[in-house]
Amino acid sequence: LAAIGAITIQLFITAQRLRLLLLAQGFAISYRTMLRLTYLGAFFDTFLMTSVGGDVVKAVYLAREIPCGRRTEAASTIVMDRLLGLLGLLFLMLAAAMYRLDVMWSAPRLRIYFISLIVVCAALLIGVGMLFSRRVYDWRPMQWTLRKLPLGAIINRVYDSLQRFRGLLSEHVIGRV
């Protein structure tokens, strides 16, 4: 019963986080709608054989709530939500490992996992930094690559949408938490 309560609280928090991310993109979606989409995504995450099936279903139903022409931007918020969840989980694991640093470092078998966790966290932080870097985006080889890719126009729209989170996250999401 406690597990059901914990999962319910997690889904409520996830719905609010996604709603705030959508608000940062300029979409005013009600909390009730986001909660419905979150539960729908959780259902499909549970019963499909993939780890992203619920996100795809959530993106499809979210697209129905968003006017044409802005659906790519709305779907990119699900990517950002997934990225924030992954960052949170990795840093929670890193904090737990740091709490028992003496055990993690003294056992040779655990030490390699601890070092790997630090490397993954650092690589993810560098990747996120590059994702939000305008300098990397404006870099001539990057622009050439985006023009040559088959879905380059869509990737460009997703990237532009994610770039909007740079200033808006601090204003809308962090400012309300």
Secondary structure, DSSP 8 states (H G I E B T S, - for coil): -HHHHHHHHHHHHHHHHHHHHHHHTT----HHHHHHHHHHHHHHHHHSSSSSHHHHHHHHHHHHHS-TTSHHHHHHHHHHHHHHHHHHHHHHHHHHHHHTHHHHHHSHHHHHHHHHHHHHHHHHHHHHHHHT-HHHHH-HHHHHHHHHSTTHHHHHHHHHHHHTHHHHIIIIIITT-
